[in-house]
């Protein structure tokens, strides 16, 4: 599959990746962080409906960016678009941030899932956050 992204999306994604760099050897050997086997969950699919529109999230991988923060990379299909991005949780599993840029938008557009949901109605965005908090995050942390 070929994915085309805008330069601004590439820069944002590159910035996110650079911030999430860690020494894999230290990560595997540090038991204080409560490491789990996230690789077995790669490819997990979660489905829901937000405002009667189907949403599909496919989990990719997790990075532990600090003692207290984890990044979960995912691909989301919603409203005829595809989004590849990340949501961030603290060590307790509470959602602290998210960013899902569109991979199908035109070069000069900056389309993000969170903005699409807010434009459709603020309650859609909060429904999406609640779904991440109540279903997706606990499943990935088990």
HELIX and SHEET records of a PDB file:
HELIX    1   1 UNK A    7  UNK A   19  1                                  13    
HELIX    2   2 UNK A   24  UNK A   29  1                                   6    
HELIX    3   3 UNK A   31  UNK A   33  5                                   3    
HELIX    4   4 UNK A   39  UNK A   41  5                                   3    
HELIX    5   5 UNK A  113  UNK A  120  1                                   8    
HELIX    6   6 UNK A  122  UNK A  131  1                                  10    
HELIX    7   7 UNK A  132  UNK A  136  3                                   5    
HELIX    8   8 UNK A  137  UNK A  141  1                                   5    
SHEET    1   A 5 UNK A  45  UNK A  50  0                                        
SHEET    2   A 5 UNK A  53  UNK A  64 -1                                        
SHEET    3   A 5 UNK A  69  UNK A  78 -1                                        
SHEET    4   A 5 UNK A  81  UNK A  90 -1                                        
SHEET    5   A 5 UNK A  95  UNK A 102 -1                                        
END                                                                             
